[in-house]
Amino acid sequence: MRLSRQFQLVPLVLTALLQFFISYTMAMLAFWVLEVSTFIFILYAFEYIASGHLFPLDILPPGLARVLFFTPFPYQLFFPVSVYM
């Protein structure tokens, strides 16, 4: 079953907004912390693993996957790709 064109754009737009707000939050952190690059490195390293860039999240144990879906990271790549597949 194929989704109509407007429903295909919804996950893409929401993912872009989520990524923007995470990046914006890191930028706002720079007002209070002198060296923000460490926080950005940790965030993006965790994002790379927890969003499905490194491996599909389907292979994780069910308990870990359930906990991971309470974070915003799977909704940056794994969820939009699974909607289209």
C-alpha positions in Angstrom: 0.0 0.0 0.0 1.5 3.3 -1.1 1.0 6.4 1.0 -0.4 9.5 -0.8 2.1 12.3 -1.6 1.2 14.6 1.3 1.5 11.8 3.9 5.0 10.9 2.5 6.2 14.5 3.3 5.0 14.4 6.9 7.8 12.2 8.3 10.3 14.1 6.3 9.2 17.5 7.6 8.9 16.3 11.2 12.4 14.8 11.1 13.9 18.0 9.7 12.2 19.9 12.5 13.5 17.5 15.1 17.0 17.8 13.8 16.7 21.6 13.7 15.6 21.8 17.4 18.3 19.4 18.6 20.9 21.5 16.8 19.3 24.7 18.1 19.5 23.4 21.6 23.2 22.7 21.2 23.7 26.2 19.9 21.8 27.7 22.9 24.1 25.7 25.2 27.0 27.8 23.9 25.6 30.8 25.9 26.2 29.0 29.2 29.2 26.7 28.5 32.5 27.9 27.1 33.5 24.8 25.3 30.4 23.2 23.6 32.2 21.0 21.1 32.5 18.1 23.5 28.7 18.1 24.1 28.1 18.2 20.3 30.5 15.4 19.7 28.9 13.2 22.4 25.4 14.0 21.1 26.2 13.3 17.5 28.1 10.1 18.4 25.1 8.8 20.3 22.8 10.0 17.5 24.9 8.0 15.0 24.4 4.8 16.9 20.9 5.3 18.3 19.2 6.6 15.1 20.0 3.6 12.9 22.9 5.1 10.9 25.3 2.4 12.0 22.9 -0.6 12.0 19.1 -1.1 11.8 17.4 -0.8 15.2 15.4 -4.0 14.4 18.3 -6.1 15.5 18.4 -4.7 19.0 16.9 -6.7 21.9 13.2 -5.8 22.4 13.8 -4.2 25.9 16.6 -2.0 24.6 14.7 -1.0 21.5 11.6 -0.1 23.7 13.8 2.2 25.9 15.5 3.7 22.8 12.1 4.7 21.3 11.5 7.1 24.3 14.5 9.2 23.0 14.3 11.4 19.9 17.1 9.6 18.1 15.2 6.8 16.3 12.8 9.4 14.9 15.7 11.1 13.0 16.4 8.2 10.6 15.0 4.8 11.5 11.3 5.8 11.8 11.2 7.9 8.5 12.9 5.1 6.6 10.6 2.5 8.0 7.6 4.6 7.0 8.8 4.6 3.4 9.7 0.9 3.4 
